[in-house]
Amino acid sequence: MKFWHVIITALFFLLLAKGSHPAANTTIKTQHEIYAIIKGAVEDDSWWQARNRNEVKEKLGRYYAEPMLSEVSERAWDFIARPTDWYCRATVADVSLKYLTSENALLSASLVNTDLVTGQIQKGTGYFSLHKTSSGWRIVSANYRWEKEINAH
């Protein structure tokens, strides 16, 4: 009977570890939502198939909020409208949450840009600011720093 308090304490921490605490569940859910937005913004290239500016804006609206949405959509449409050979794929390698409130988040993401023809890899960091909108989390500012190139050979 001397160990009952040890067993109760262990059970308490076991329940916390399983995410039974409402605040912990909310924070983890929010982080997953934010990470999904970043991953989508970097990796989703479905906007390339858009037939007009409005369609580009609709697709990118899943990830961006105004005024950044209009700016990114316009640049994306200009890219689509010009014939180009673009054989690169950007991916998110890691995400690090720096700041989080119920309405705002700041984070950085390790990014990898791979040239699909040459295999050349460029690594960098994306810095994102997000805001909680009525549609969910959206990016309101983004900056990218491409730091190094790695030979594929």
N, C-alpha and C positions, 0 to 999 in steps of 0.2 A: 503494500500500500504506500510505501514511501515514494514510489516513482510515478504516481498518478499525475502529478503536476508536469512531469517531463512528457508523459504521453499526451496530455491535453495541449501543451505547448507545441509538440511535434505535429499534432493534428491541425492546430491552428495555422502553422506555417505551411503545412501541406495543402490546406485549402486555399491559402493565399497564392501559393505557387501555381495552383491549377487555375488561377484567374477568377476566383469567386468574388472578389471584392469589386463592387460596382464601379468605383472610380478607376481602378486598374483596368477593367474591361473597356471602359469608355476611352481611356488614353490609348490603349493598344489598338482599339478599333479605329480611332482617329489617325494614329500613325499609319496603319495599313491603308486607309483611304488616301492620305497624303502621298505615301510612297507610290500608290497606284497611279495617281495623277502625274507624278514626276516620270515614272516609267512610261506611261502613255505618251506624254509630251515629247519625250526623247525618242522612243522606239516606234510609235505608231506612224506609219507613213501612208495611211489610207487617204489622206488629203491629196496625194499625188494623182489620184483618180478623179478628183473633182472636175466638174464640167463648167463651173462658173465661180465667181467670187463668193456668192452667197453660200454655195455648197462647201467651199473651203472654210468659210467662217463657221458654218454649222459644225463641221468635223472638228475644227480646232477649239470650238467653244466647249468641248468636253474637258479641256485642260486649262484654258486661259480665260481671264476676265478682262473687261474693258478697263483702261484704254489699250492695254497690251494686246487684247484679242484683235482689234482692228489693225494694229501695226503688224503683227505677225501674219495675219490673214492676207494683208496686202502684199507683203514680201513673198509669201508662199504662192499667191496667184501669179505674181511676176515671174517666179521661178518656173511654174508650170507652163506659162504662156510662151516661154522661150525654149526652143529645142536644145537639149543638153544631154551629155553622157554623164550620168551620175550613178556610180556604182559603189557607193559607200553605205555602210550600215552602222548606225550609232546605237550603243547599248549602255544601260546603267549597270555598273559593276557593284556599287555600294552607295548607300544613302546614310547621311548623318544629320539627325535632327539637332538643331542648335537652340531653338526657341519655340515654345508652343503655348498659346493661350486658347481660349474657346473661339477666338475669331481670327488669329494670325499665327503664322508659322514661318520660320526661317530654317533653311537647311542647305547642305551642300551635298553634291552627288559626284562620285567618281565615274567618269565617262570613258568609254572606249569607242573610237571611230575606226572602222576597218574598211580599207579599200578592198572590195571583193575581187578585183582583177589582179592587183599586185600583191595583195596580202599585207601591205603596209599598215601598221597600226599606230594610231595617235591617241595618247592618253591625255585627259584633261579633267577639269573640275567645273561643275555647273553650280552656281549659287542662285537659289530660288527663294522668293518671298511669295507666300500664299495667303489668301484671305478666304474666310468661310462665307459663301454666298448662299442665296436661297436654293441654288442648284447643287450645293456641295462645295468642297474646296476647289479653288482655282488659282492659277499662277497670275500674280499681278506684276512681277518683275523677275527677270532672269538675266544672268551674266555668265559668260563662258570664258574659261581660260584654258587653252590647249597648251600643255606644258612640254610634252616630249613625244618624239616619234621613235618607234621601235621597228627595226628591219624584220621582215617576215622570214628571212632565210636563216 
